[in-house]
Amino acid sequence: MSPTTYLADSAQAVLTAILAAGQRVVAPVEQAGLLAFAHVEQAEQAQLIGQTRASAKELAFPRTQRLFGYRFGNPGVELLPGEEPPAPTVLFGVRPCDAAGLAILDGVFGAEPADAPYLARRARITVVGLSCDQPQAHCACTAVGLSPTATDGSDLLLTPLAEGVLVEVLTARGAALVDLLGEALRPGAADKAEVTARAEAAMAPRALPAGLADGLAAAFGEAAWADAAARCLGCGTCAFVCPTCHCFDVVDESNLRGGQRLRVWDACQFGLFTLHASGHNPRADQAARYRQRALHKFSYYPRAHGRPMCVGCGRCVNACPAGMDIFEVAATAAAGQG
Amino acid sequence: MRTETYEPHLMTVAQVRDETADVRTLRLTFTDPALADSFAYRAGQFAFYSAFGEGESVFCIASSPTETGYVECSFKLTGKVTSALRRLSEGDVMGFRGPYGNSFPIDEMVGHNLVFIGGGIGMAPVRSILVNCLDRRSEFGDITILNGARSAADLVYRDQTDAWTARSDVRCVKTVDPGGDSEGWDGEVGLIPHVLERLAPTPHNTKVVLCGPPIMIKFSLISLEKMGFSGEQVITTLENRMKCGVGKCGRCNIGGAYVCCDGPVFTAAQIAALPQEF
């Protein structure tokens, strides 16, 4: 069944109505010349053109999250609650790639045994997606089976058209938000195919080679990884800007009275990531670590879930200080095999 | 809010035993009596042990499910969490969350001859399944135990090894690496794979449980294969650094397998099918 659709004057007008309905909103804003997701109180604060530097995952999977606290007693230890998740929030202006990233994280953290701290935050987020009518030079969503107007992960998806904006209602949570918006939305339908085609035509052609998941698995022992990793600085930027990377560390922060246990972002490109207490490291060099990143995204995950663990946002390519392109490295390694 | 995914149970240190100069065993009891009654685990499973203020570390549960009312862990002093755990005395409180992972296939082991091989602190997971089997002794055939260490001073579970040696219904051998013997040493001298070949257990109707450092596993697998054991007959454990235990934190995978969820117990055949990255 096709989703219920509405029309509105503009994405800005929808945002104005969401704010007028008293919703807490996080949207892209300009900060120090870069776009970042931040709390907005006026629709004009939102910057609805372009791509944010970091992905939208932070609201559900923050860089640092308190899992629980503790107080040292005499005797004993008293456990204290974890973080109180932020108030229910509309995450507005999320690009289809980022929304699809949240859908992938939902699968990872929601798989049994489920991750309660993630789910507590995620349950309070309504995702209002915004289709891309102006893709970036590094965009590659079509290479991973998505499109500039894909609906994965969005509760509502706004697609700008010549005559206004198409609003697709994709989930019950999206419908509940629409109920609050009154006359800003009027029932109606429009075809987004032309916008999709124009945006796709504007993107640099990129495709993943056929059979990449198996090709990469077979290329496990290839020298291509060492060649590629010779350029990799191991800085982890790719993981931190990625909408689907979810590796984390768990650390204590404490003083003599008590402390807290925190979950913090981590990255598979760091040498300490897999270092055993004994000194043994199963991924002892950058080649092994780069291979892990490429294979997790394009081989291990697809073999288990039927799609890459990549949404084609291209941030890792754009942000890499060494100019590495994971699509190129993966394709080269897989092609070199055999 | 629900945070129980990562929130440990509070445990009381009930007993502290030094196995060697740097390996200690802690016996832990639940501070919540309801949990003490409901807690269940299987041999081979692991847990996260918290030293509040320092962090948590992963060790297998070294006690057997047949030893009820407590859990035990044995750990080697290596870093800040293990240092902090060593500062605990009887009566102190620490954290425990678990059990996680799969377990030794004890039901498939029933009716078989069993060979248990532990190297160094790798004897801890072996101890759990071994005691489990000894407590159900009549369900198994011949039982052989090989406990090895770098040196006599590094041999863990010494008293229990002596007790197993004294039993008439098991064959128990202890060994140390060449040069690791000291005055009065009454065990074997030799690397585990070599001693194993000298013991020459028959592959017929036999299952092997093999745990220890990666290099010992590697060469023991070669010896076992040479002796005619198939990959399905050899059961071992893999350890990788991990932070969550529930397949989220992304660091314990070997190829598409997560040690925390798909392991830590694997057959040699399963390991052979994984990318060689452990």
Chai-1 contact restraints between the chains, C-beta under 6 A:
chainA,res_idxA,chainB,res_idxB,connection_type,confidence,min_distance_angstrom,max_distance_angstrom,comment,restraint_id
A,L67,B,T3,contact,1.0,0.0,6.0,A-B,restraint_1
A,L67,B,Y6,contact,1.0,0.0,6.0,A-B,restraint_2
A,F68,B,T3,contact,1.0,0.0,6.0,A-B,restraint_3
A,F68,B,E7,contact,1.0,0.0,6.0,A-B,restraint_4
A,Y70,B,F52,contact,1.0,0.0,6.0,A-B,restraint_5
A,G76,B,V93,contact,1.0,0.0,6.0,A-B,restraint_6
A,V77,B,F52,contact,1.0,0.0,6.0,A-B,restraint_7
A,V77,B,V93,contact,1.0,0.0,6.0,A-B,restraint_8
A,G82,B,T3,contact,1.0,0.0,6.0,A-B,restraint_9
A,P113,B,V246,contact,1.0,0.0,6.0,A-B,restraint_10
A,D115,B,T5,contact,1.0,0.0,6.0,A-B,restraint_11
A,D115,B,K248,contact,1.0,0.0,6.0,A-B,restraint_12
A,A116,B,R2,contact,1.0,0.0,6.0,A-B,restraint_13
A,A116,B,T3,contact,1.0,0.0,6.0,A-B,restraint_14
A,A116,B,T5,contact,1.0,0.0,6.0,A-B,restraint_15
A,P117,B,T3,contact,1.0,0.0,6.0,A-B,restraint_16
A,A120,B,M1,contact,1.0,0.0,6.0,A-B,restraint_17
A,F220,B,P275,contact,1.0,0.0,6.0,A-B,restraint_18
A,C247,B,G250,contact,1.0,0.0,6.0,A-B,restraint_19
A,F248,B,C249,contact,1.0,0.0,6.0,A-B,restraint_20
A,D249,B,K243,contact,1.0,0.0,6.0,A-B,restraint_21
A,V250,B,K243,contact,1.0,0.0,6.0,A-B,restraint_22
A,D252,B,G53,contact,1.0,0.0,6.0,A-B,restraint_23
A,D252,B,E54,contact,1.0,0.0,6.0,A-B,restraint_24
A,D252,B,G55,contact,1.0,0.0,6.0,A-B,restraint_25
A,S254,B,G53,contact,1.0,0.0,6.0,A-B,restraint_26
A,G259,B,G53,contact,1.0,0.0,6.0,A-B,restraint_27
A,F273,B,R251,contact,1.0,0.0,6.0,A-B,restraint_28
A,T274,B,R241,contact,1.0,0.0,6.0,A-B,restraint_29
A,T274,B,R251,contact,1.0,0.0,6.0,A-B,restraint_30
A,H276,B,R241,contact,1.0,0.0,6.0,A-B,restraint_31
A,A277,B,T78,contact,1.0,0.0,6.0,A-B,restraint_32
A,A277,B,G79,contact,1.0,0.0,6.0,A-B,restraint_33
A,P282,B,E277,contact,1.0,0.0,6.0,A-B,restraint_34
A,P282,B,F278,contact,1.0,0.0,6.0,A-B,restraint_35
A,Y300,B,G256,contact,1.0,0.0,6.0,A-B,restraint_36
A,R303,B,G256,contact,1.0,0.0,6.0,A-B,restraint_37
